[in-house]
Amino acid sequence: MMQTDVKGATCAANGSTTAFDGRTRLKGLWYSATGASTIAVKDNATTLFTLTIGAAESNYVLLPGEGVLVQTSLVITNGSAVASVAFYG
């Protein structure tokens, strides 16, 4: 099994951020929310999954195994009440 360096991309609230342009794996996601919101993880324009946040909180989501494979580009779309850091590699 080949290991890669893990990098992080800051993703601002209320918008979409291309965390990485190319094939990669999302390994984890840290977020800080001031209220109820959502984070959509996308492969370019295709939503892979949406994380729903119910209230003000900060948390780290570790993805199992090798993470989530993104073929085209890793895009994180944050709601208005949440900012995040996507860890990929």
C-alpha atoms as one frame of an Amber mdcrd trajectory, in Angstrom:
protein
   0.000   0.000   0.000   1.369   3.397  -0.981   1.122   6.293   1.467   0.900
   9.960   0.483   1.434  13.165   2.390  -1.728  14.602   3.879  -2.414  18.252
   3.146  -5.106  20.623   4.361  -7.253  23.239   2.626  -9.176  25.943   4.479
 -12.766  26.201   3.251 -14.613  29.421   4.087 -18.194  29.652   5.280 -21.014
  30.259   2.819 -19.296  29.123  -0.362 -17.552  26.450  -2.401 -13.810  25.837
  -2.215 -11.797  23.648  -4.573  -9.567  22.002  -1.978  -7.616  20.076  -4.637
  -7.887  20.041  -8.423  -7.230  16.449  -9.477  -7.564  12.880  -8.218  -7.183
  12.569  -4.443  -8.712  11.078  -1.318 -10.488  13.040   1.387  -9.032  11.710
   4.661 -10.755  13.892   7.245 -12.709  17.073   7.813 -12.533  19.533  10.716
 -15.310  22.076  11.073 -16.453  24.881  13.327 -20.107  25.895  13.207 -21.873
  28.834  14.823 -25.286  27.212  14.275 -27.136  24.609  12.214 -25.582  24.166
   8.774 -24.345  21.659   6.178 -21.099  20.680   4.462 -21.322  19.042   1.034
 -18.328  17.026  -0.200 -18.221  16.935  -3.980 -16.278  15.372  -6.836 -16.385
  18.442  -9.088 -20.178  19.017  -9.358 -21.296  15.586  -8.078 -22.187  15.491
  -4.376 -20.625  12.460  -2.691 -22.140  13.100   0.734 -23.528  15.896   2.899
 -22.715  16.349   6.558 -25.556  17.915   8.553 -24.624  19.944  11.625 -27.453
  20.523  14.101 -26.052  23.294  16.318 -23.027  25.376  17.190 -20.066  23.004
  17.611 -16.554  22.135  16.454 -15.654  18.589  15.512 -13.284  16.407  13.500
 -14.637  13.743  11.149 -12.169  10.951  10.401 -13.120   8.961   7.307 -12.578
   5.194   7.564 -10.187   3.123   5.489  -8.406   5.054   2.785 -10.920   7.907
   2.835 -13.242   9.014   0.038 -11.872   8.818  -3.522 -12.384  11.923  -5.658
 -11.652  11.405  -9.374 -11.850  14.986 -10.737 -11.540  17.670  -8.058 -12.294
  17.868  -4.348 -14.862  20.620  -3.725 -16.182  21.506  -0.276 -19.400  23.566
  -0.103 -20.044  25.053   3.327 -23.289  26.562   4.557 -23.410  30.066   5.985
 -22.799  29.017   9.596 -19.795  26.716   9.163 -16.137  26.894   8.104 -13.944
  23.812   7.647 -10.544  22.363   6.833 -10.435  19.437   4.409  -7.537  16.975
   4.853  -6.645  15.128   1.653  -3.838  13.107   0.123
